[in-house]
């Protein structure tokens, strides 16, 4: 999330907790794995840009065309397609390798990671368990698979299953999301309670720009909260949490826009009410948010929290910017039927997405004539810019890097950082295209480009999204834009 306080000041939550898929743990003595993994990528790989990856894809496709049975070339192609954001094509490429008598560990991990991204969580779970079963002596490999299982259970609200992970590594694992899940015991998180038989909740926007604000209730206490898909869990202000006696169960240092870092706590609340619907047993993160209040309606609303993707994922959620409201429906066929009825007669466009790590909504897009880019759809860039990009993306698109200066705005990690604006002729998200927009450089440091394991070309955000009623269907992994 990036919130611009004035014309040239902003704060940011963008990209926090991106690294939680990989646990940190003490030294683990392990027997050599019987199933030798593929060679580690060269150290210079993280320095490549999209243009270089596309050249490698073309060369590898040519090699595979000449020798269709070349397993090494097939794996390389699948991996390159994954890195470029062609996840469906990567899955198609890697599938034949799974028929081998003993698939390589890295092949199994790649296939499982692709299933996770595409929302095929049952398949991902089976694949990670298979890796563990095939490598009984490789504790490090098992820890890697267990960490991915933890995130699979996280996405499917199966917190109780996390208790059985990391056997033999007790006391050596540091994975805050795992600690959070285990604290729920056998209780299922995000229990949805509707007021009646019909599952529909509407929360009016109190403010739409620079970001939407809604009124919510935390354990009966009313607070004002931003809506931001760049946040993971519901984020509760540190002072509000302390006043309510809500203590962190775990914590970690999160990384935010501009590369800033801050300590983030994890906890839970008994209830969260948005509009007419109530969630019971809600996991939360804890971070100071009241400091952002002056950026909204001259400080009229004290920002006590942030509604993140973890909450929206429990519903068929619509951020109806023109209608100035958050609409939450049942995440089932009943909710979809109601949604279709509500959008009859409107111009509707769909775009697929994948969900990376804990909350990164990634979709294909374009920038100034360069197609096939992969964007983080983070609604929290609250500035005059519709897009934020690292240096690698600007270079690939032929956009000059603008002059930058450090502003006195604050980010999720605290403090300002150097930013500058650039002009965008055409910006696309799926089939949607808008013209004559502004982009921002500086919120996404160069290391954000490869941080997810594949290329993240930048953030597409509020100034683009606010033209539509934007609906996210996490079960179908599809976004719908109505106008």
N, C-alpha and C positions, 0 to 999 in steps of 0.2 A: 504494500500500500504506500502510495506517495500522496501527501496532501500539501498543496501549495497554499500558504497562508495569505499571500498577497500576489501581486502580478509576478513577482520574481522570488518568492520564498516558498519553501515546501518542507514537508516532513515525510517520513517514509517507514512503512512496515514491510516493504516489498521483499519477498524471498526469504523470510525467516524460516529456520528449522529445515532447510533443504537437505542437510547431511544426515538426517536421522535414520536413513535406511541402513547405514553401516555402523555397527556398534564399535565402541572402543573397549578393549579388554586387555588384561595383563598378559604376560608371556604365557603361551600355551604350548606345551610339549606335545607334538603330534607325530605319528608315524607317517612315512612318506605315502602320499595318496596312491592307491593302486590305479586309479584312472587319471593319468597325467593330463593336466589342463593345457589349453592352447598357450602359445608363448605370450608373455605380457606385451602390451602395446609399446611401441617405441616412446622414449621420453619426450620426443618432439611433437607427439600427436596433438597434445593440447594447444599447440601453437598454430595448428592448421585452421584455415577458414573454410567456409562452405565451397568456395570455388575449387580449392584443392581436393576436398572430399568428392566433389562431383567428377573431377578428372579421374580420381582413383576408382570411382564406381564404373565409369565408362571403360577403363582399362581392364578391370576385373570382369565385367560382363563379356568383354571380347575374349578373355582367356577362358571363361566358362563356356562360351559358345563353341570354342575350338575343342574343348575337352569337358563335356557335360558331366562326367563322372569325377571331376577333380574336386574332392571334398574340401581341400584347403581353400580353393578359390570360392567355393560355395559359401563356406563359413565367413570368409573375408567379405564377400558381397553382402551377406545378411547383416554383418556387423556395420559395414559402411552405410547401408540403407537405414539401419537403426540410428546411426549417428546423424544422418541427414534429416531424420524426421519422417521417413517413409516407413512407418511401422507395419502397416498391412503387407507391403511388399517384402519387408524384412522377414515377417513371419512365414510368408509363402516360400521364401528362399531357404530358410533354416529347417523347415518341416522334413524334407527328405533325409536330412542328417540324423534325425531322431530314430530312423529305422535301423541304424547300425547296431551291431551286437552290443557294443559298448560305446555309446555316444560320449564324446568329450565333455568334461564338466562344464567348460565354457559354452559349449553348444546348448547344454541343458539350462544353464543360467540365462543365456540370451533368450531362448524360447520362453522360459518362465517369466522373465522380465517383460517380454512383449505381451504375454497374456495379462500380466498385471496392468500394464499401461492401457490395454484395450478393454479393461474391465471384466476379463474372463477369470474371475478370482478363484473359482473352483479348480480350473485347469492349472492356474498358477500354484495353488496349494499342493496339488498332486505332484507337480514337477519339482517343487522345492523338497517335498518329502522323499521323492525318488533320489534326488541328489544326496540327501542325508543317508538313505539306505545303501547307496552304492559306495559310500566312502566312510565306513565305520571308524577308520583310524585317523581321519583328517579332521581334527577338532576345529582348526581355523576355517576349513571349508564348511563344516557343519554350523559354526557360528554365523558365517556369512548367510547360509541358507535360512537359519533360524531368524536372523534379523529381518529377512525378507518375508518370512512367514508372519512375523510380528506385525509388519505393515499390512499384510493381507488380512489378518484378523482385525486390524485397526479399521480398514476400509469397510469391512463387512459387519462391524459391530459385534464381533465374536471375541470379546475381551477375555472371557473365561478360558478360552483355548490357549491363551498366551502363557498361562501358568506352567505349562509343560515344556516350555522352550529352554534352551541352553543348559541341558542336563550335563553335569560334570564341569560346568564353568561357573558355578555359584560363587559370587563375590568378585568375579573377574569382568563382568559385563557392565558397561555404562551406556544405557539406552533409555532415556527418560520416558519415551512413549511406552516402553515395556513396563516400567515402574508404574506409570499411570494406569495402564490397563489392568495390571495385577491388583491394584488398590480397589478395583470394583468387585473382586471376588467372583461370585456366580451371578451378580446382578448385571443385566444387560443395559448398556448405555442407550441414550436417546429413545426412551419410551415415549411414543407420540400419543397425546390425549386430546381428542377433539371434543368440543362442547356438545356435539350432537351426532346424528348419523351422517350428516353431509360434511365432507372434509374440505373446508375452504376457510382460509384466514386472510384478512386484508389488514395491513398496517400502513396507514398513510405516511408519506414522507413529510416530515416537518420542515426539512430543507432538502432541496435536490442538488444544488450546487454549493460548494465545489464537490461534495459527495452527499449521497442520501443519508439522512438521519431519521431513525424511527424510535418510538418509545417502546421499551420492553420492561418486563418485570423479572428480577432475579430473586427467587425465594420470597416473592411478595413485595420486594422493594423496586419502585419505579426508577429507571435510569434512562438516559439517552444513549443510543448506540449508532455508530456508523455501520454501513453495509460495505463489505470489502472482500472480494473473492481472492485477494492476495494474502489474506489471513487464513490460518489453518482452523483452529478451534475458536469457539467464542472467546474473545479476549476481554477480561475484566480488569478494570483499573486497580492498581495496587492499593490505593487508599480505600476504595470501596470494599475491596476484598478484606482488608484488615479490619475495617469497621464492622463487617458482617461476620468476623471470626473465621474467615476462609483462609486456610494456610496452604502454602505450596506442598505438594507431596513429592515433587521432584523438580529439578531445574536444569537449565543448560544455557550456554551462550549462543544466542541466535544472531544471524547475520542479516542485515537489512540493506535498503538502497544506499548506494554510495559506499558500500563495503563496511558500514558502521555496525558495531556489535553492541549487544546489551544482554543482560541476564533475563531470561524468561522462565517464569515458574509455571508449574502444571498443578491443577487441582480439580475439584469437582463441586458442583452445586446441585441441590436437590431438585430445583425446578427453574425453567426459563420459559416465560410466556411471551409470545410475539403475536400481536393481534388477538385472535380468538383461540389459538392453539397453544398447548403447553407441552414442553419436553420435560421428562423426568430423568433424573440421573444423568446429568450433563457434564462431560469433561470440559475443562476450560484451561486457558493459559492466562497468566497474570503478568501485566506490564503497565507502566504508567500511561494513561491515555488522557487524563484531564488536561494535561499541558497543551493538547491540540485544540482546546475549546475555542480559543480566540479566533480561529480561522473560520468559524461558522456563525453567521448571523451576528457578528460583533460580540461573540461570547455569550449569546443568549442561552445556548444549550451547553451544559457541562457534559463533556463526553465521558461517560462512565464505562463504555464498553464498545466492542466491535463484533458485528455478526459476520463470522467467517464461513469458509466453504464447508467446514465440518457440520455446521448447523444447516446450511442450505441443502446439503446432500441428503438430508432426511426427507426432503419434499420434492415435488415438482415445483421448483421455485421460479417465479417471474419477477424480475426487477423492471417494473413498468415505469420507465422514466417519463414518457409523455403524460401518463396518467398519474404520476407522482404517488406511487404506491408499491409496496411489496406484497405480492400475492403468493400464498403458499397453498398448494393442493396436495392431496394424497399422492404418493409416489407409486401409483398402480394404474390399472386400466380405467378405473373410475375417474381418477384425476385427469388422465389423458383425454377421456371422452369430454369432460367438462372443459378442458383447455381447448379442444378442437371446436366445441360449440362457441366458446368465447372469442375465437379468432376467425369465425366464419365471415367471409366478405373482406377480410384484411389481406394485404400483401404479406405473405409469409415466406421466409427463406430459412433453410436448414443448413447446418454445418456440423460435421463430426468433430469430436475432440478426444483426447486421451487424458488420463489423470496420472500425473507423475508424482513420485515421492508421497508426501502426505496430502497435498492440496493444489498442485500446479496444474491448472486447466490449460492444456496445450493444444493449439489448433493451427492449421496451415493458413498462411497469408502471403501478402505481397507488399513490396515497397518500391515505388518509382520504377516499375517495369521489371523488377526481379521477382519472379514467382517462386513457389515451392519453399517459402520460409516457414519457420516454426515459431509461433508467438505464444507467450504466456498471457492468457486473458485475465489480467489483474485489474479489477474495476477501481482500484484505489489510487490511481495516478490522478490526483485532483489538482490539475493545473491547466494552463491554456494549451498544453501539449496533449495530443491524442496518443502519442507513442514515445517510448523511451528505448534507446538502443545502445549497445556497447560499440567500441571502436571497430571491431571486426565486421559488424553488420554494415556500418556506414562505408567502410572501405569496399566491401563486396558490392554494395548498391551504388557506388560512385558518388556518395554524398560527402562533401567536405566536412571535416570535424570543426564544429563552431568554436569560437572563443568562449572561454569559461571564466567564471569567477565564483568565489565562495560567498554564499548568501548567509544570512543569519537565521534562516528557518531551521527547524529541528526535525530529525528523523526518528524512526522507531528505535534506532540505536543511539539517538541523541546527537546534537551538534549538526552544523551545516557541512556541506561539501560542495565542491566546484561543479557547476552545471552551465550549460549553454543551450540555446534553441537553434533549430535548423528547420528549413522549409521542406515540406513534403508535397510533391505534386499529386501522387496517388497512393493511397493506403488501402489494402484489402484484407478482409477477414473472411475466409471461405469465398463465396460468390459475392459478398458485399464489398463495394468499393466506394470510398469517399475521396474528394479532391481538395487541394489547397488547404492542407492542415499544417500544424506545427509539431515538430518532434523535439525531444529533450535528450541531451547527452550528458552523462555524468551519474545518473541514478543507477545505471547498470555498469559496474566496473568490468574491465576486460575478463576477469576470472569468471564472471557470471555466464560467459559464452559457452563454456564446457561443463559447468558445475553440475548439471543434471545427468551427465554421461552422454548426452546428445546435444546438438547445437540448439541453443536458445537465442534466437535472433533478436529478441526484445520483448517489450511489454506493450500490448495494445489495451487501451483503457477508456476512462470515463468520457472524454470528449468525443470518442468514436461511438461508444456504447449508448450514450444518452439519447441518441436519435430513435431508439427502438424500445419496444417491450421485449426484453431479453429473457428467454426461458431456458433453464438448464435441466435436462433429463439425464441424471447420472446412471440410471438403469440402462438406457439406450445409448448413452455416451453421445448425445446429440444436443446441440444448441439450436433454438428457434428464435428468429428475429421477426417481429411483427411490427408493421407500421401503419 
